[in-house]
Amino acid sequence: MRSRRRYAVVGAGARAETFVRSLVTAHKEQAELVAFVDVNLKRIAAHNRWLGELGHPAVPAYHADDFARMLDEQRVDTVIVTSMDVTHERYIVGALDADRSVITEKPMTTTAESCTRILQAARRARERAAAAGIPAPTCAVAFNYRYNPTHVKVRELLASGAIGTIGSVHFEWLLDVRHGADYFRRWHRDAANSGGLLVHKSSHHFDLVNWWLSARPARVFAANRLFFYGAGRPHGYDRGYERAYGSPAAKGDPFALDLDRQPRMRELYLETEAEDGYIRDRNVFAPGATIDDDMAVLVQYDSGATMTYHLHAYAPWEGYRLMVNGSRGRLELEVVETAYVAPDAGAASADAGTIASLYPGHSGVENGWTKLTLHPFWQPPSTVEIPEATQEAHGGGDARLTADLFTGSALTVDPLGRRATEVDGALALLTGLAANASSAAGRPYDVAELVDPDLLKES
Ligand SMILES: NC(=O)c1ccc[n+]([C@@H]2O[C@H](COP(=O)([O-])OP(=O)(O)OC[C@H]3O[C@@H](n4cnc5c(N)ncnc54)[C@H](O)[C@@H]3O)[C@@H](O)[C@H]2O)c1
């Protein structure tokens, strides 16, 4: 019998739970969780308690400084990186240089320089493996949106030529005043941690377009700004407190997050604060936000196609609209994830079973709908049914992604090309990085100005 692959999880925050639960339940025959790594050992302790609820023993806890020792002591095969974005590079490069495989959360990293170092490390690992005649370690980027049945259907339709050759894309993504606001309460509000939302969030969307069109971004122009959140806005929503916990001014504020009403969040963030000083529930209008909340982007792809893209993070509802114009017609997709935000949304989900289910993309009272339509020339439009579409986490993408990553199906053929490598991770990132650079410089940016194109050749 093939022995189980040994996985270590770096970054014991909210997202880690998706991978942990999948490892120790659905995929326990093929996979073994052997360690947690974090700068905050109390957060690891919370995860270890939650493992107990699943009937799994606690696993060894390592401080981030002991990452290299952990790899050897725990004989790790694959490192799962779910830490703060800016820290991904350290663990991806560290694992690849130690000839271990990596599964990393998006965004793969936050800057062009660190992206280059990751691509170089992957290349070095492949060269060492080739010289030794052994399989090379892999670097997978966990783009769960590629596994959402609605997104798969779009890929299938476009690849089948349903609307002919693609001329252009119009893509609008709305983050509502719960989910969008949340980026302004957390570490994400500092661009040095997250790269801003065009990197942190839009890397999902830019990856989807690369994948849907089988194209790569070439040139990007953007205009970004912080319009709604942050200090000193004239709209009058700011109640002047620093953080919600313990603040009378935050009571009844629809923008406040009530950690006290969410036991999992309380355990993961409030009760661990003394360790690292991280505050999870900042006022979204408190000073210090260096990311933007309203971004307009124009992309030219190597196929000749163009995309107009808009992300805004202060919408009354959450979801997206995609329009793809082709030589034989047009595809339109409307996904309303939440049709509105209930006023006490920051305090809702108190009885959620997992930390992951406290996040948007999960079922709630405000659930929306999905509508996919084909508009061929000279014919009435037709609605495309997506029977597999679900209200599960990320449209069911998480369960399908982890199944693909953990069951060894990565060794088999993937006709949809869903498995994303470090090159896909880089290409998804580069649209956002080029957009940020363009907005700052006030000129279009070529992707080739940011990362050496030679490093983006497929391995
Ligand atoms: N694909 C998705 O749908 C999805 C959803 C949520 C988050 N994510 C990604 O998962 C990652 C984690 O996000 P989260 O929401 O769990 O955030 P989080 O704040 O809950 O967790 C981040 C963890 O990283 C730890 N950390 C910080 N600095 C570290 C360091 N130097 N070394 C090791 N650990 C460190 C923190 O202590 C914390 O436990 C991010 O990269 C995010 O983009 C992806």
PDBQT file of the ligand as one rigid body, heavy atoms in Angstrom, charges set to zero:
ROOT
HETATM    1  N1  LIG A 501      -8.903  30.748  -1.612  1.00  0.00    +0.000 N 
HETATM    2  C1  LIG A 501      -9.713  31.239  -0.733  1.00  0.00    +0.000 C 
HETATM    3  O1  LIG A 501     -10.895  31.171  -0.907  1.00  0.00    +0.000 OA
HETATM    4  C2  LIG A 501      -9.162  31.887   0.512  1.00  0.00    +0.000 A 
HETATM    5  C3  LIG A 501     -10.036  32.281   1.534  1.00  0.00    +0.000 A 
HETATM    6  C4  LIG A 501      -9.491  32.863   2.687  1.00  0.00    +0.000 A 
HETATM    7  C5  LIG A 501      -8.114  33.063   2.778  1.00  0.00    +0.000 A 
HETATM    8  N2  LIG A 501      -7.312  32.667   1.755  1.00  0.00    +0.000 N 
HETATM    9  C6  LIG A 501      -5.850  32.860   1.875  1.00  0.00    +0.000 C 
HETATM   10  O2  LIG A 501      -5.378  32.137   3.000  1.00  0.00    +0.000 OA
HETATM   11  C7  LIG A 501      -4.324  32.854   3.650  1.00  0.00    +0.000 C 
HETATM   12  C8  LIG A 501      -4.673  33.038   5.123  1.00  0.00    +0.000 C 
HETATM   13  O3  LIG A 501      -5.832  33.829   5.242  1.00  0.00    +0.000 OA
HETATM   14  P1  LIG A 501      -6.744  33.764   6.572  1.00  0.00    +0.000 P 
HETATM   15  O4  LIG A 501      -8.038  34.372   6.199  1.00  0.00    +0.000 OA
HETATM   16  O5  LIG A 501      -6.690  32.396   7.122  1.00  0.00    +0.000 OA
HETATM   17  O6  LIG A 501      -5.969  34.791   7.519  1.00  0.00    +0.000 OA
HETATM   18  P2  LIG A 501      -5.752  34.665   9.111  1.00  0.00    +0.000 P 
HETATM   19  O7  LIG A 501      -5.339  36.006   9.550  1.00  0.00    +0.000 OA
HETATM   20  O8  LIG A 501      -6.945  34.037   9.742  1.00  0.00    +0.000 OA
HETATM   21  O9  LIG A 501      -4.552  33.636   9.254  1.00  0.00    +0.000 OA
HETATM   22  C9  LIG A 501      -3.229  33.958   8.886  1.00  0.00    +0.000 C 
HETATM   23  C10 LIG A 501      -2.291  33.190   9.789  1.00  0.00    +0.000 C 
HETATM   24  O10 LIG A 501      -0.949  33.473   9.370  1.00  0.00    +0.000 OA
HETATM   25  C11 LIG A 501      -0.173  33.575  10.565  1.00  0.00    +0.000 C 
HETATM   26  N3  LIG A 501       1.080  34.268  10.285  1.00  0.00    +0.000 N 
HETATM   27  C12 LIG A 501       1.323  35.591  10.223  1.00  0.00    +0.000 A 
HETATM   28  N4  LIG A 501       2.629  35.811   9.972  1.00  0.00    +0.000 NA
HETATM   29  C13 LIG A 501       3.221  34.601   9.875  1.00  0.00    +0.000 A 
HETATM   30  C14 LIG A 501       4.541  34.169   9.606  1.00  0.00    +0.000 A 
HETATM   31  N5  LIG A 501       5.547  35.022   9.396  1.00  0.00    +0.000 N 
HETATM   32  N6  LIG A 501       4.777  32.837   9.571  1.00  0.00    +0.000 NA
HETATM   33  C15 LIG A 501       3.782  31.937   9.768  1.00  0.00    +0.000 A 
HETATM   34  N7  LIG A 501       2.514  32.294  10.023  1.00  0.00    +0.000 NA
HETATM   35  C16 LIG A 501       2.225  33.604  10.065  1.00  0.00    +0.000 A 
HETATM   36  C17 LIG A 501      -1.078  34.291  11.551  1.00  0.00    +0.000 C 
HETATM   37  O11 LIG A 501      -0.650  34.152  12.870  1.00  0.00    +0.000 OA
HETATM   38  C18 LIG A 501      -2.405  33.606  11.262  1.00  0.00    +0.000 C 
HETATM   39  O12 LIG A 501      -2.576  32.472  12.074  1.00  0.00    +0.000 OA
HETATM   40  C19 LIG A 501      -4.150  34.160   2.873  1.00  0.00    +0.000 C 
HETATM   41  O13 LIG A 501      -3.079  34.029   1.976  1.00  0.00    +0.000 OA
HETATM   42  C20 LIG A 501      -5.451  34.306   2.120  1.00  0.00    +0.000 C 
HETATM   43  O14 LIG A 501      -5.300  34.963   0.888  1.00  0.00    +0.000 OA
HETATM   44  C21 LIG A 501      -7.804  32.078   0.642  1.00  0.00    +0.000 A 
ENDROOT
TORSDOF 0
